[in-house]
Amino acid sequence: MVVFSEETTPWGFCMTDAERTQNRLDAYYAAETAILAGHQSYTVEGTAYTRANLQDVQRMINQLRNELTAMRNGGSIRQTQVVF
């Protein structure tokens, strides 16, 4: 029997760091979409609950994108400066 976790795919193979980071990035994109669609807060019996903060989610998206770029570039983030 195969036990699924964050570390394995549905086929039982180990995930790479890049795959794990991409999965997290996809989840944060989904969270951002939900927040932007107005599904970030709700009220139950007069108490307001907020599921996520848009700025925090967008900050994490940027961080994960940078990490993924670094992984794909062999550990370095390449930047190009364009001056007009």
TAWOTA-V505616 format. One record per run of one state. SS is the DSSP state (H for helix, E for strand, - for the rest). FROM is the first residue (numbers start at 1). LEN is the number of residues. If there is no record, write none. Layout:
SS:FROM:LEN / SS:FROM:LEN
This chain:
-:1:7 / E:8:1 / -:9:5 / E:14:1 / -:15:2 / H:17:20 / -:37:4 / E:41:4 / -:45:2 / E:47:4 / -:51:3 / H:54:19 / -:73:12
